[in-house]
Amino acid sequence: MRILMTESAPSHGAVAAALLALDEHDVAHCHPSEARPSPAPCAGMRPGGHCPLADGDVDLLVDIRLSPGPFTLREAEVMCALRTQVPVLVAGTPPEGTALNELVSTCHPADLVTTCAQAVSPVAHVTLLAGI
């Protein structure tokens, strides 16, 4: 499965990305890890950068939220995924003050690897859209 990962804070997704890769998922990142942060808000807006969502080959966007709190700029790609109809899985607590919990699947971060397949299944998507 091709997974695009974002996170509410820098490096919060490092362990999750490694676990998903060990489970043979192809993991791309919205925010490349580097010693010096880029002024661009995401990989697709960096000079010479490319957004994996533009190709239409992303199966799932995973947002890692290790602590509760408001939506952060680092998670803007959640909106990009929803706009392109890519399922979204929030590992942790959905952002406060948003209606995202009605639009996305959620799981405990420890259950991320097993929940990814469920998040992209047609039944989960229909259930999610029906608000059940």
All heavy atoms as an XYZ file, in Angstrom:
942
protein
N       0.850     -1.173      0.000
C       0.000      0.000      0.000
C       0.897      1.236      0.000
O       1.897      1.288      0.691
C      -0.886     -0.023      1.254
C      -1.774      1.173      1.387
S      -2.778      1.227      2.909
C      -3.293     -0.433      3.128
N       0.524      2.252     -0.756
C       1.260      3.527     -0.802
C       0.636      4.455      0.231
O      -0.544      4.815      0.133
C       1.169      4.129     -2.185
C       1.795      5.492     -2.287
C       3.152      5.388     -2.928
N       3.557      6.695     -3.425
C       4.730      7.228     -3.155
N       5.607      6.576     -2.450
N       5.040      8.402     -3.625
N       1.418      4.836      1.239
C       0.941      5.665      2.339
C       1.696      6.984      2.343
O       2.930      6.999      2.280
C       1.130      4.945      3.688
C       0.272      3.681      3.728
C       0.798      5.876      4.854
C       0.507      2.807      4.937
N       0.964      8.074      2.403
C       1.543      9.405      2.547
C       1.381      9.791      4.008
O       0.293      9.683      4.562
C       0.834     10.403      1.634
C       1.360     11.830      1.653
C       2.838     11.885      1.250
C       0.527     12.703      0.715
N       2.470     10.199      4.640
C       2.431     10.471      6.072
C       2.704     11.936      6.369
O       3.586     12.552      5.791
C       3.468      9.617      6.800
C       3.442      9.811      8.301
S       4.554      8.680      9.144
C       3.639      7.170      8.927
N       1.882     12.460      7.277
C       2.115     13.781      7.833
C       2.042     13.645      9.345
O       1.704     12.584      9.864
C       1.102     14.815      7.276
O       1.538     16.128      7.621
C      -0.300     14.562      7.780
N       2.368     14.705     10.045
C       2.431     14.632     11.503
C       2.167     16.010     12.093
O       2.426     17.021     11.458
C       3.805     14.116     11.937
C       4.932     14.929     11.352
C       6.273     14.224     11.294
O       6.397     13.092     11.771
O       7.204     14.843     10.764
N       1.628     16.037     13.295
C       1.309     17.316     13.921
C       2.549     18.050     14.412
O       2.536     19.263     14.556
C       0.323     17.119     15.076
O       0.886     16.256     16.060
N       3.632     17.339     14.660
C       4.889     17.943     15.118
C       6.052     17.208     14.461
O       5.947     16.019     14.154
C       4.987     17.853     16.640
N       7.164     17.903     14.232
C       8.311     17.276     13.576
C       8.759     15.990     14.270
O       8.790     15.907     15.492
C       9.413     18.338     13.672
C       8.682     19.626     13.838
C       7.419     19.291     14.596
N       9.056     15.003     13.496
C       9.571     13.683     13.877
C       8.600     12.803     14.654
O       8.948     11.701     15.044
C      10.907     13.796     14.639
O      10.710     14.278     15.948
N       7.355     13.235     14.847
C       6.386     12.378     15.539
C       6.060     11.116     14.748
O       5.626     10.123     15.314
C       5.100     13.147     15.827
C       5.169     13.962     17.068
N       4.073     14.549     17.624
C       6.206     14.295     17.884
C       4.410     15.202     18.710
N       5.720     15.068     18.884
N       6.258     11.136     13.442
C       5.923      9.976     12.623
C       7.080      9.041     12.335
O       6.909      8.053     11.618
N       8.256      9.278     12.897
C       9.437      8.477     12.564
C       9.249      6.993     12.888
O       9.521      6.132     12.044
C      10.662      9.033     13.283
N       8.780      6.682     14.068
C       8.599      5.283     14.456
C       7.493      4.644     13.626
O       7.635      3.528     13.129
C       8.307      5.161     15.969
C       7.907      3.743     16.339
C       9.518      5.602     16.780
N       6.397      5.360     13.442
C       5.285      4.829     12.655
C       5.716      4.536     11.224
O       5.367      3.492     10.663
C       4.119      5.812     12.666
N       6.492      5.433     10.623
C       6.967      5.220      9.254
C       7.838      3.977      9.166
O       7.722      3.181      8.230
C       7.733      6.445      8.762
N       8.702      3.784     10.152
C       9.565      2.604     10.161
C       8.746      1.320     10.297
O       9.015      0.332      9.608
C      10.584      2.714     11.295
N       7.744      1.332     11.163
C       6.897      0.151     11.341
C       6.103     -0.166     10.078
O       5.956     -1.331      9.698
C       5.963      0.335     12.528
C       6.640      0.359     13.903
C       5.635      0.748     14.984
C       7.272     -0.978     14.207
N       5.585      0.868      9.419
C       4.835      0.652      8.181
C       5.750      0.119      7.081
O       5.352     -0.759      6.304
C       4.155      1.945      7.745
C       2.977      2.382      8.611
C       2.570      3.809      8.289
C       1.803      1.434      8.460
N       6.969      0.629      7.007
C       7.924      0.138      6.009
C       8.283     -1.324      6.277
O       8.398     -2.115      5.335
C       9.172      1.014      6.008
N       8.441     -1.684      7.544
C       8.719     -3.080      7.891
C       7.559     -3.997      7.491
O       7.772     -5.174      7.200
C       8.988     -3.225      9.386
C      10.360     -2.792      9.861
C      10.428     -2.820     11.382
C      11.448     -3.666      9.256
N       6.345     -3.446      7.472
C       5.165     -4.204      7.066
C       4.985     -4.152      5.542
O       3.919     -4.465      5.027
C       3.925     -3.651      7.783
C       2.776     -4.634      7.806
O       3.014     -5.819      8.119
O       1.633     -4.219      7.491
N       6.022     -3.706      4.842
C       6.103     -3.665      3.378
C       5.185     -2.641      2.722
O       4.766     -2.806      1.572
C       5.905     -5.059      2.785
C       6.955     -6.028      3.274
C       6.855     -7.399      2.631
O       6.039     -7.581      1.708
O       7.601     -8.275      3.064
N       4.887     -1.557      3.441
C       4.166     -0.444      2.832
C       5.172      0.531      2.238
O       6.285      0.674      2.744
C       3.305      0.287      3.872
C       2.205     -0.563      4.427
N       1.098     -0.924      3.695
C       2.044     -1.129      5.647
C       0.301     -1.670      4.436
N       0.857     -1.822      5.623
N       4.779      1.194      1.162
C       5.600      2.233      0.552
C       5.192      3.546      1.219
O       4.067      4.016      1.031
C       5.335      2.271     -0.955
C       6.134      3.339     -1.666
O       7.091      3.882     -1.085
O       5.790      3.633     -2.826
N       6.082      4.137      2.014
C       5.757      5.325      2.795
C       6.449      6.552      2.208
O       7.663      6.576      2.046
C       6.179      5.155      4.276
C       5.818      6.396      5.082
C       5.517      3.919      4.880
N       5.648      7.560      1.876
C       6.157      8.861      1.440
C       5.815      9.863      2.534
O       4.919      9.625      3.348
C       5.513      9.269      0.120
N       6.524     10.972      2.542
C       6.327     11.955      3.608
C       5.956     13.327      3.045
O       6.494     13.746      2.023
C       7.598     12.101      4.439
C       7.991     10.834      5.113
N       7.545     10.501      6.363
C       8.772      9.808      4.699
C       8.042      9.325      6.694
N       8.775      8.882      5.697
N       5.044     13.994      3.724
C       4.688     15.359      3.344
C       5.793     16.335      3.725
O       5.970     17.361      3.093
C       3.397     15.781      4.041
S       1.951     14.891      3.461
N       6.511     15.998      4.781
C       7.574     16.856      5.298
C       8.853     16.043      5.377
O       8.992     15.213      6.269
C       7.213     17.386      6.691
C       5.912     18.094      6.693
N       5.779     19.395      6.302
C       4.664     17.665      7.001
C       4.513     19.759      6.385
N       3.817     18.719      6.800
N       9.782     16.253      4.435
C      11.008     15.469      4.469
C      11.790     15.721      5.762
O      11.811     16.838      6.265
C      11.807     15.961      3.261
C      10.939     16.886      2.522
C       9.748     17.201      3.351
N      12.386     14.662      6.281
C      13.206     14.836      7.478
C      14.557     15.392      7.043
O      15.158     14.917      6.092
C      13.374     13.510      8.206
O      13.986     12.581      7.350
N      14.975     16.415      7.698
C      16.256     17.037      7.394
C      16.715     17.833      8.603
O      15.921     18.193      9.467
C      16.145     17.939      6.168
C      15.055     18.971      6.277
C      14.803     19.696      4.973
O      15.000     19.127      3.898
O      14.415     20.867      5.045
N      18.001     18.092      8.658
C      18.564     18.810      9.795
C      18.041     20.246      9.859
O      17.707     20.750     10.919
C      20.086     18.806      9.711
N      17.968     20.915      8.700
C      17.460     22.284      8.651
C      16.066     22.290      8.058
O      15.872     21.837      6.926
C      18.370     23.138      7.778
C      19.199     24.082      8.579
C      20.105     24.966      7.755
N      19.539     25.417      6.500
C      20.270     25.631      5.422
N      21.554     25.420      5.434
N      19.714     26.055      4.309
N      15.079     22.803      8.782
C      13.723     22.814      8.226
C      13.627     23.714      6.993
O      14.309     24.711      6.883
C      12.862     23.362      9.367
C      13.769     23.696     10.483
C      15.165     23.353     10.101
N      12.763     23.324      6.091
C      12.522     24.092      4.874
C      11.460     25.144      5.132
O      10.536     24.917      5.907
C      12.046     23.139      3.783
O      11.556     23.857      2.687
N      11.557     26.298      4.473
C      10.494     27.299      4.624
C       9.199     26.896      3.916
O       8.151     27.451      4.180
C      11.088     28.556      3.997
C      12.143     28.065      3.061
C      12.651     26.768      3.637
N       9.267     25.917      3.026
C       8.066     25.451      2.318
C       7.198     24.646      3.271
O       7.703     23.881      4.077
C       8.461     24.612      1.118
N       5.871     24.805      3.189
C       4.986     24.084      4.106
C       4.896     22.582      3.864
O       4.446     21.845      4.727
C       3.633     24.755      3.896
C       3.710     25.364      2.547
C       5.153     25.698      2.310
N       5.316     22.113      2.679
C       5.266     20.675      2.408
C       6.250     20.339      1.292
O       6.772     21.222      0.616
C       3.855     20.240      2.035
S       3.267     20.926      0.474
N       6.458     19.049      1.085
C       7.410     18.585      0.076
C       7.025     19.042     -1.329
O       7.884     19.355     -2.145
C       7.518     17.073      0.122
N       5.746     19.111     -1.615
C       5.288     19.509     -2.941
C       5.517     20.967     -3.272
O       5.550     21.345     -4.439
N       5.711     21.799     -2.270
C       5.915     23.227     -2.504
C       7.383     23.651     -2.406
O       7.699     24.815     -2.574
C       5.067     24.040     -1.535
C       3.580     23.818     -1.762
S       2.550     24.897     -0.779
C       2.741     26.420     -1.693
N       8.262     22.691     -2.166
C       9.694     22.996     -2.134
C      10.191     23.182     -3.562
O       9.632     22.585     -4.489
C      10.457     21.843     -1.498
C      10.128     21.619     -0.060
C      10.809     20.389      0.434
N      12.240     20.528      0.195
C      13.172     20.171      1.025
N      12.851     19.584      2.144
N      14.440     20.357      0.756
N      11.221     23.967     -3.773
C      11.792     24.075     -5.124
C      12.172     22.690     -5.644
O      12.872     21.934     -4.974
C      13.035     24.954     -4.918
C      12.750     25.737     -3.669
C      11.911     24.818     -2.810
N      11.633     22.328     -6.784
C      11.889     21.016     -7.363
C      11.144     19.886     -6.680
O      11.338     18.726     -7.006
N      10.266     20.221     -5.739
C       9.531     19.203     -4.985
C       8.370     18.627     -5.771
O       7.997     19.120     -6.832
N       7.810     17.571     -5.213
C       6.696     16.890     -5.873
C       5.762     16.325     -4.809
O       6.196     15.693     -3.847
C       7.225     15.760     -6.751
C       6.148     14.984     -7.417
N       5.448     15.465     -8.500
C       5.614     13.775     -7.136
C       4.546     14.573     -8.858
N       4.623     13.542     -8.044
N       4.463     16.526     -4.974
C       3.477     15.991     -4.048
C       2.997     14.632     -4.561
O       2.498     14.541     -5.688
C       2.286     16.931     -3.925
S       0.963     16.242     -2.886
N       3.121     13.579     -3.756
C       2.632     12.264     -4.190
C       1.136     12.237     -4.497
O       0.687     11.422     -5.296
C       2.956     11.356     -3.004
C       4.080     12.039     -2.301
C       3.819     13.510     -2.479
N       0.353     13.126     -3.902
C      -1.085     13.157     -4.185
C      -1.356     13.584     -5.628
O      -2.394     13.230     -6.189
C      -1.804     14.110     -3.226
C      -1.950     13.629     -1.788
C      -2.435     14.763     -0.897
C      -2.883     12.440     -1.698
N      -0.430     14.320     -6.233
C      -0.623     14.798     -7.606
C      -0.655     13.651     -8.607
O      -1.268     13.760     -9.667
C       0.487     15.779     -7.972
N      -0.003     12.530     -8.272
C       0.037     11.384     -9.187
C      -1.179     10.488     -9.073
O      -1.404      9.639     -9.920
C       1.280     10.532     -8.908
C       2.559     11.295     -9.179
O       2.529     12.230     -9.999
O       3.576     10.957     -8.556
N      -1.943     10.636     -7.997
C      -3.102      9.783     -7.796
C      -2.755      8.368     -7.379
O      -3.578      7.466     -7.493
N      -1.516      8.160     -6.905
C      -1.127      6.800     -6.533
C      -0.969      6.619     -5.024
O      -0.286      5.721     -4.572
C       0.157      6.384     -7.259
C       1.370      7.191     -6.840
O       1.210      8.220     -6.170
O       2.497      6.772     -7.185
N      -1.626      7.457     -4.237
C      -1.607      7.327     -2.780
C      -2.886      6.608     -2.358
O      -3.988      7.010     -2.727
C      -1.501      8.713     -2.099
C      -1.647      8.589     -0.598
C      -0.178      9.375     -2.459
N      -2.722      5.549     -1.567
C      -3.879      4.786     -1.089
C      -4.454      5.339      0.205
O      -5.641      5.186      0.473
C      -3.473      3.323     -0.851
C      -2.992      2.658     -2.119
O      -3.745      2.674     -3.116
O      -1.859      2.144     -2.127
N      -3.599      5.973      1.010
C      -4.018      6.408      2.340
C      -3.090      7.501      2.837
O      -1.880      7.412      2.652
C      -3.958      5.219      3.313
C      -4.286      5.462      4.788
C      -5.775      5.814      4.950
C      -3.943      4.232      5.615
N      -3.657      8.544      3.445
C      -2.856      9.537      4.152
C      -2.969      9.236      5.635
O      -4.070      9.069      6.155
C      -3.330     10.963      3.886
C      -2.443     11.995      4.588
C      -1.922     13.026      3.625
C      -3.134     12.629      5.763
N      -1.834      9.133      6.303
C      -1.797      8.901      7.742
C      -1.290     10.166      8.413
O      -0.244     10.694      8.056
C      -0.881      7.704      8.092
C      -0.672      7.608      9.590
C      -1.475      6.410      7.554
N      -2.051     10.650      9.385
C      -1.671     11.825     10.176
C      -1.332     11.339     11.582
O      -2.191     10.792     12.273
C      -2.839     12.815     10.207
C      -2.519     14.095     10.981
O      -1.330     14.369     11.234
O      -3.473     14.806     11.335
N      -0.095     11.528     11.990
C       0.350     11.094     13.314
C       0.172     12.242     14.298
O       0.737     13.325     14.123
C       1.839     10.658     13.293
C       2.070      9.567     12.242
C       2.283     10.217     14.687
C       1.369      8.273     12.512
N      -0.636     11.993     15.330
C      -0.902     12.994     16.382
C      -0.643     12.339     17.735
O      -1.526     11.699     18.290
C      -2.345     13.473     16.310
C      -2.678     14.183     15.003
C      -4.051     14.804     15.054
N      -4.236     15.676     16.194
C      -3.824     16.941     16.269
N      -3.176     17.482     15.273
N      -4.067     17.659     17.342
N       0.562     12.491     18.247
C       0.933     11.836     19.490
C       0.403     12.542     20.726
O       0.432     11.980     21.818
C       2.458     11.692     19.577
C       3.078     10.834     18.474
C       4.578     10.712     18.676
C       2.424      9.466     18.408
N      -0.064     13.770     20.578
C      -0.665     14.475     21.713
C      -1.853     15.286     21.215
O      -1.878     15.740     20.076
C       0.366     15.381     22.401
O       0.947     16.260     21.475
N      -2.870     15.458     22.072
C      -4.037     16.232     21.664
C      -3.661     17.691     21.440
O      -2.672     18.166     21.973
C      -5.000     16.094     22.841
C      -4.313     15.304     23.883
C      -2.960     14.939     23.413
N      -4.458     18.365     20.662
C      -4.211     19.780     20.427
C      -4.905     20.244     19.172
O      -5.582     19.476     18.491
N      -4.718     21.514     18.841
C      -5.353     22.065     17.642
C      -4.670     21.572     16.365
O      -3.552     21.066     16.397
C      -5.173     23.574     17.812
C      -3.975     23.719     18.686
C      -3.968     22.516     19.585
N      -5.369     21.730     15.276
C      -4.850     21.417     13.945
C      -3.612     22.273     13.711
O      -3.592     23.455     14.037
C      -5.949     21.757     12.927
C      -5.713     21.213     11.562
C      -5.863     19.870     11.307
C      -5.383     22.051     10.523
C      -5.684     19.355     10.027
C      -5.202     21.559      9.242
C      -5.348     20.206      9.005
N      -2.549     21.690     13.144
C      -1.317     22.443     12.902
C      -1.089     22.605     11.402
O      -1.636     21.840     10.591
C      -0.093     21.729     13.519
O       0.139     20.516     12.803
C      -0.305     21.438     14.992
N      -0.269     23.566     11.028
C       0.060     23.789      9.620
C       0.715     22.547      9.022
O       0.548     22.249      7.843
C       0.983     25.001      9.468
C       1.408     25.353      8.049
C       0.177     25.626      7.175
C       2.332     26.547      8.048
N       1.426     21.778      9.833
C       2.079     20.557      9.346
C       1.064     19.509      8.916
O       1.415     18.525      8.273
C       2.985     19.980     10.419
C       4.202     20.818     10.710
C       5.106     20.123     11.695
N       5.597     18.844     11.184
C       6.657     18.686     10.396
N       7.350     19.732     10.032
N       7.030     17.490      9.995
N      -0.205     19.692      9.263
C      -1.244     18.724      8.911
C      -2.136     19.201      7.766
O      -3.146     18.578      7.471
C      -2.112     18.443     10.131
C      -1.335     17.830     11.279
C      -2.167     17.757     12.529
O      -2.376     18.823     13.164
O      -2.623     16.650     12.856
N      -1.763     20.272      7.104
C      -2.585     20.810      6.014
C      -2.829     19.782      4.918
O      -3.850     19.822      4.226
C      -1.933     22.066      5.440
N      -1.943     18.814      4.789
C      -2.091     17.789      3.758
C      -3.306     16.906      3.992
O      -3.778     16.244      3.068
C      -0.815     16.941      3.690
C       0.403     17.723      3.237
C       1.017     18.568      4.360
O       0.686     18.385      5.534
O       1.858     19.417      4.015
N      -3.832     16.910      5.194
C      -5.087     16.196      5.456
C      -6.180     16.773      4.556
O      -6.956     16.033      3.947
C      -5.481     16.291      6.947
C      -6.895     15.802      7.173
C      -4.493     15.521      7.812
N      -6.210     18.088      4.450
C      -7.208     18.737      3.588
C      -6.956     18.392      2.113
O      -7.904     18.167      1.357
C      -7.172     20.264      3.755
C      -7.514     20.742      5.150
S      -9.163     20.231      5.650
C      -8.746     19.218      7.042
N      -5.680     18.332      1.724
C      -5.347     17.951      0.337
C      -5.856     16.540      0.041
O      -6.409     16.294     -1.020
C      -3.839     18.011      0.118
S      -3.108     19.638      0.352
N      -5.646     15.632      0.979
C      -6.096     14.243      0.781
C      -7.611     14.175      0.688
O      -8.148     13.489     -0.181
C      -5.587     13.362      1.917
N      -8.300     14.863      1.575
C      -9.768     14.849      1.530
C     -10.278     15.429      0.208
O     -11.227     14.911     -0.374
C     -10.354     15.605      2.716
C     -10.150     14.931      4.079
C     -10.589     15.865      5.200
C     -10.889     13.611      4.155
N      -9.627     16.485     -0.271
C     -10.024     17.103     -1.535
C      -9.852     16.145     -2.704
O     -10.660     16.128     -3.640
C      -9.214     18.384     -1.767
C      -9.704     19.188     -2.958
C      -8.788     20.348     -3.309
N      -7.714     19.827     -4.143
C      -6.433     19.749     -3.816
N      -6.008     20.181     -2.668
N      -5.543     19.252     -4.639
N      -8.810     15.310     -2.663
C      -8.554     14.367     -3.749
C      -9.173     12.993     -3.487
O      -8.882     12.044     -4.196
C      -7.031     14.221     -4.001
O      -6.401     13.789     -2.800
C      -6.426     15.532     -4.462
N      -9.997     12.899     -2.453
C     -10.739     11.697     -2.082
C      -9.832     10.527     -1.699
O     -10.160      9.363     -1.952
C     -11.723     11.311     -3.181
C     -12.748     12.399     -3.410
C     -13.767     12.037     -4.465
O     -13.626     11.081     -5.210
N     -14.836     12.811     -4.514
N      -8.706     10.844     -1.080
C      -7.821      9.825     -0.520
C      -8.245      9.632      0.933
O      -8.371     10.609      1.674
C      -6.340     10.263     -0.612
C      -5.439      9.328      0.183
C      -5.909     10.330     -2.067
N      -8.477      8.397      1.360
C      -8.864      8.167      2.758
C      -7.788      8.688      3.723
O      -6.601      8.643      3.413
C      -8.992      6.651      2.861
C      -9.158      6.177      1.461
C      -8.426      7.153      0.592
N      -8.243      9.150      4.882
C      -7.345      9.692      5.907
C      -7.523      8.892      7.191
O      -8.643      8.633      7.619
C      -7.640     11.186      6.172
C      -6.798     11.717      7.333
C      -7.413     12.013      4.907
N      -6.392      8.531      7.784
C      -6.378      7.845      9.064
C      -5.575      8.686     10.040
O      -4.408      8.980      9.791
C      -5.748      6.460      8.928
C      -5.534      5.659     10.212
C      -6.872      5.375     10.904
C      -4.788      4.370      9.909
N      -6.217      9.110     11.127
C      -5.530      9.860     12.172
C      -5.112      8.876     13.255
O      -5.960      8.213     13.850
C      -6.431     10.969     12.763
C      -5.736     11.653     13.938
C      -6.800     11.987     11.691
N      -3.800      8.768     13.474
C      -3.276      7.911     14.530
C      -3.077      8.790     15.753
O      -2.121      9.545     15.848
C      -1.973      7.263     14.103
N      -4.037      8.719     16.659
C      -4.027      9.573     17.843
C      -5.371     10.278     17.966
O      -6.385      9.797     17.476
N      -5.353     11.437     18.578
C      -6.570     12.210     18.810
C      -6.784     13.200     17.672
O      -5.887     13.982     17.370
C      -6.450     12.992     20.134
O      -6.107     12.074     21.166
C      -7.737     13.701     20.476
N      -7.962     13.184     17.016
C      -8.214     14.163     15.953
C      -8.041     15.590     16.487
O      -8.231     15.837     17.672
C      -9.666     13.904     15.557
C      -9.914     12.484     15.959
C      -9.094     12.279     17.197
N      -7.670     16.509     15.616
C      -7.450     17.893     16.047
C      -8.672     18.487     16.731
O      -9.802     18.245     16.304
C      -7.151     18.636     14.755
C      -6.755     17.591     13.776
C      -7.446     16.341     14.196
N      -8.416     19.251     17.772
C      -9.497     19.924     18.497
C     -10.068     21.052     17.646
O      -9.371     21.667     16.853
C      -8.950     20.497     19.807
C      -8.432     19.441     20.748
C      -7.670     20.036     21.931
O      -7.494     21.264     22.003
O      -7.239     19.234     22.772
N     -11.347     21.294     17.796
C     -11.986     22.414     17.118
C     -12.254     22.197     15.645
O     -12.443     23.157     14.909
N     -12.246     20.945     15.190
C     -12.537     20.657     13.782
C     -13.606     19.567     13.712
O     -13.904     18.912     14.697
C     -11.290     20.141     13.026
O     -10.959     18.837     13.504
C     -10.107     21.074     13.183
N     -14.139     19.379     12.531
C     -15.115     18.308     12.307
C     -14.440     17.102     11.662
O     -15.109     16.237     11.118
C     -16.241     18.819     11.420
N     -13.117     17.040     11.736
C     -12.399     15.954     11.087
C     -12.806     14.579     11.584
O     -12.782     13.621     10.820
C     -10.884     16.123     11.254
C     -10.223     17.093     10.299
C      -8.728     17.159     10.564
C     -10.491     16.727      8.864
N     -13.172     14.478     12.862
C     -13.544     13.153     13.369
C     -14.755     12.598     12.635
O     -15.003     11.403     12.674
C     -13.763     13.173     14.876
C     -14.801     14.184     15.304
O     -15.151     15.075     14.538
N     -15.276     14.065     16.515
N     -15.504     13.431     11.928
C     -16.634     12.966     11.128
C     -16.213     12.586      9.710
O     -16.981     11.965      8.988
C     -17.705     14.056     11.065
C     -18.266     14.409     12.434
C     -19.183     15.623     12.382
O     -19.570     16.049     11.283
O     -19.494     16.150     13.459
N     -14.989     12.963      9.301
C     -14.543     12.754      7.927
C     -13.413     11.747      7.774
O     -13.103     11.341      6.663
C     -14.075     14.087      7.326
C     -15.105     15.203      7.284
C     -14.453     16.502      6.852
C     -16.238     14.840      6.344
N     -12.781     11.390      8.883
C     -11.611     10.526      8.819
C     -11.771      9.318      9.727
O     -12.610      9.305     10.619
C     -10.324     11.299      9.206
C     -10.127     12.518      8.326
C     -10.335     11.707     10.668
N     -10.946      8.311      9.496
C     -10.857      7.174     10.408
C      -9.823      7.516     11.472
O      -8.907      8.305     11.227
C     -10.409      5.924      9.654
O     -11.336      5.585      8.657
N      -9.956      6.913     12.636
C      -8.988      7.147     13.699
C      -8.560      5.825     14.323
O      -9.279      4.824     14.225
C      -9.560      8.056     14.818
O     -10.705      7.418     15.383
C      -9.937      9.423     14.291
N      -7.397      5.844     14.931
C      -6.917      4.674     15.665
C      -5.926      5.132     16.721
O      -5.425      6.261     16.677
C      -6.272      3.652     14.732
S      -4.669      4.136     14.065
N      -5.643      4.251     17.644
C      -4.580      4.492     18.613
C      -3.264      4.312     17.853
O      -3.160      3.419     17.008
C      -4.693      3.485     19.761
C      -3.750      3.771     20.866
N      -2.440      3.369     20.838
C      -3.914      4.462     22.028
C      -1.833      3.779     21.927
N      -2.708      4.443     22.674
N      -2.255      5.139     18.118
C      -0.988      4.992     17.391
C      -0.409      3.570     17.428
O       0.188      3.119     16.451
C      -0.056      5.991     18.085
C      -0.986      7.058     18.586
C      -2.235      6.314     19.008
N      -0.610      2.850     18.513
C      -0.078      1.485     18.615
C      -0.784      0.522     17.650
O      -0.240     -0.531     17.315
C      -0.217      0.969     20.041
N      -1.975      0.877     17.178
C      -2.754      0.016     16.279
C      -2.634      0.426     14.814
O      -3.353     -0.095     13.964
C      -4.231      0.047     16.684
C      -4.461     -0.461     18.085
O      -3.699     -1.345     18.528
O      -5.387      0.038     18.750
N      -1.736      1.343     14.509
C      -1.650      1.918     13.170
C      -1.456      0.871     12.075
O      -2.182      0.869     11.085
C      -0.519      2.948     13.102
C      -0.252      3.551     11.728
C      -1.484      4.314     11.239
C       0.964      4.443     11.765
N      -0.498     -0.012     12.222
C      -0.186     -0.972     11.159
C      -1.389     -1.844     10.830
O      -1.724     -2.044      9.665
C       1.046     -1.824     11.532
C       1.278     -2.919     10.504
C       2.284     -0.940     11.642
N      -2.088     -2.340     11.833
C      -3.241     -3.205     11.571
C      -4.453     -2.419     11.080
O      -5.294     -2.974     10.373
C      -3.643     -4.002     12.824
O      -3.895     -3.105     13.887
C      -2.546     -4.969     13.225
N      -4.542     -1.147     11.406
C      -5.704     -0.346     11.025
C      -5.603      0.187      9.598
O      -6.630      0.478      8.979
C      -5.884      0.833     12.011
O      -5.919      0.314     13.336
C      -7.165      1.589     11.748
N      -4.417      0.302      9.044
C      -4.261      0.870      7.696
C      -5.102      0.148      6.654
O      -5.778      0.780      5.850
C      -2.795      0.867      7.281
S      -1.847      2.175      8.056
N      -5.093     -1.163      6.638
C      -5.865     -1.920      5.647
C      -7.360     -1.684      5.811
O      -8.094     -1.576      4.837
C      -5.542     -3.401      5.748
N      -7.820     -1.578      7.043
C      -9.235     -1.328      7.302
C      -9.653      0.056      6.813
O     -10.766      0.246      6.339
C      -9.537     -1.458      8.786
C      -9.297     -2.845      9.326
C      -9.308     -2.872     10.844
O      -9.483     -1.853     11.498
N      -9.113     -4.054     11.403
N      -8.757      1.028      6.918
C      -9.088      2.415      6.561
C      -9.328      2.599      5.073
O     -10.043      3.518      4.677
C      -7.980      3.354      7.028
N      -8.755      1.752      4.234
C      -8.945      1.892      2.789
C      -9.939      0.899      2.217
O     -10.213      0.914      1.030
C      -7.601      1.775      2.020
C      -6.671      2.897      2.408
C      -6.966      0.433      2.211
N     -10.514      0.046      3.062
C     -11.480     -0.925      2.545
C     -12.759     -0.204      2.117
O     -13.140      0.797      2.711
C     -11.813     -1.979      3.608
O     -12.670     -1.443      4.585
N     -13.437     -0.685      1.081
C     -14.666     -0.048      0.618
C     -15.731      0.043      1.716
O     -16.443      1.024      1.814
C     -15.149     -0.933     -0.529
C     -13.929     -1.660     -0.977
C     -13.059     -1.816      0.238
N     -15.816     -0.961      2.575
C     -16.817     -0.948      3.637
C     -16.525      0.167      4.625
O     -17.404      0.914      5.023
C     -16.868     -2.320      4.354
C     -17.749     -2.243      5.596
C     -17.360     -3.383      3.419
N     -15.242      0.334      4.993
C     -14.881      1.406      5.928
C     -15.172      2.766      5.313
O     -15.659      3.672      5.977
C     -13.401      1.303      6.297
N     -14.895      2.925      4.018
C     -15.135      4.196      3.359
C     -16.612      4.524      3.305
O     -17.034      5.633      3.573
C     -14.512      4.166      1.963
C     -14.407      5.510      1.335
N     -13.657      6.525      1.878
C     -14.982      6.015      0.232
C     -13.759      7.593      1.117
N     -14.555      7.304      0.109
N     -17.460      3.545      2.983
C     -18.903      3.760      2.936
C     -19.429      4.069      4.344
O     -20.221      4.982      4.538
C     -19.623      2.534      2.329
C     -21.123      2.624      2.534
C     -19.285      2.402      0.857
N     -18.958      3.319      5.341
C     -19.366      3.569      6.715
C     -18.977      4.971      7.151
O     -19.762      5.687      7.759
C     -18.727      2.530      7.671
O     -19.141      1.241      7.230
C     -19.153      2.757      9.099
N     -17.765      5.369      6.804
C     -17.281      6.699      7.145
C     -18.162      7.766      6.507
O     -18.582      8.722      7.167
C     -15.842      6.837      6.674
C     -15.133      8.147      6.940
C     -15.011      8.362      8.440
C     -13.771      8.150      6.296
N     -18.462      7.617      5.234
C     -19.275      8.620      4.545
C     -20.705      8.655      5.066
O     -21.351      9.690      5.075
C     -19.277      8.346      3.037
C     -17.939      8.564      2.348
C     -18.049      8.163      0.879
C     -17.473     10.001      2.459
N     -21.196      7.522      5.536
C     -22.559      7.466      6.046
C     -22.650      8.016      7.450
O     -23.736      8.231      7.974
C     -23.057      6.023      6.024
N     -21.491      8.245      8.088
C     -21.490      8.800      9.437
C     -21.862      7.792     10.495
O     -22.327      8.138     11.581
N     -21.662      6.519     10.216
C     -22.022      5.464     11.169
C     -20.866      5.233     12.107
O     -19.755      5.229     11.779
C     -22.398      4.169     10.434
C     -23.637      4.437      9.595
C     -22.604      3.026     11.399
C     -24.029      3.300      8.703
